[in-house]
Amino acid sequence: MTTVTLSPGRQMLTRAKRHKGFILSGTILALIVLIAIFAPMIAPHDPYKQSLVTRLKPPVWMGGTEKHLFGTDALGRDMLSRLIYGTRVSLMIGLLAAGVSAVIGTCLGIAAGYFGGKVDKVVLYLINVRLAMPVILVALATVSLLGGSVWIVTMVMGLLLWDRFAVVLRSATMQVRSMEYIAAAEMLGAKRARILWKDVLPNVMSHLIVILTLEMAHAIILEAGLSFLGLGVQPPTPSWGLMISEGKELLLFDSWMIMIPGIALFILVFSINMFGDAIRDITAPEGRN
């Protein structure tokens, strides 16, 4: 009886189909992405339209009307519409900030792990310098000086969250560097750029994807914190952190104004972290269920 051996790609696909966390988190993330893409079609109202006549209407499950399912804020803007459009802001900032950090950290980590020596010492020095700077304090100081906007917040976080990429990929590259196929490619006269691009990067890609998901969630939380303090995304742009900030003064009377964007933020960050954990299990499932 012959045994059929599946390729690594098919093995990962099979594990992905059986991984409940991957299916659940992937479904939630896909739904959130679709909401962000089709926000103009889904939102029942203009998220910027103000109406003092309908201000502070409660959500429908607390006695509100079906016209405003999630109620309205202090300026009469529809909470559901602002929540839907806020999905775009959170996803865009998370993806762009994590992407910038990934480029910086990956280049430094792979260079340090592959070349070693002085290059490794310089990268380690840069990592130590970065770790000595508290992210939230540096972000607060920088954004307060440059002003709060989506692009400034994104770039500031992108330039501050690369250290984890560098540390993890440096270690992973050191392991790959000692493999026989790397030595064979060097003996055959392959250029270092080709070795790094064709041989090293694909073999550390699973680590990169996992860290990317973690830092994306980190960036979303950080943006919400900056917006809550009034130094992130500026009004009237719909941002979940800004929505929480706008509702904090009414916490004791209209707690739903904080609960609704807070729950949305929790679901997004939790699903991203679960998705990253599932990818880790699928790509390196030894001893994991």
Number of C-alpha atoms within 10 A of each C-alpha: 3 4 5 6 8 10 9 10 10 11 13 18 14 13 18 18 11 12 16 12 18 22 15 15 22 18 14 18 18 12 12 18 15 14 18 21 15 13 19 15 9 15 18 16 17 13 22 16 11 16 14 12 9 17 16 20 23 22 21 14 11 12 10 16 14 11 12 20 19 23 27 25 24 17 15 19 24 29 27 22 23 26 23 25 25 25 23 21 19 25 19 18 23 25 20 18 28 31 18 20 27 25 14 19 26 25 17 25 27 27 20 25 24 23 14 15 10 10 15 19 12 14 22 19 12 15 19 12 11 16 14 9 12 10 16 15 10 14 22 19 12 16 18 13 10 12 15 20 16 18 15 16 26 23 16 20 28 25 19 22 25 27 25 21 27 29 20 19 27 27 17 22 22 19 15 19 19 11 11 10 13 17 12 11 15 13 9 9 8 12 10 14 10 11 17 19 11 11 17 22 19 11 16 20 15 17 18 21 16 21 23 24 23 19 27 27 25 20 27 27 20 21 29 25 20 22 25 21 14 18 24 28 26 15 15 12 17 23 28 32 27 28 26 23 20 19 21 16 13 15 14 9 10 16 14 20 27 21 14 19 23 16 12 17 22 12 16 21 21 15 22 24 21 19 24 25 18 24 23 17 21 23 19 13 13 8 6 8 7
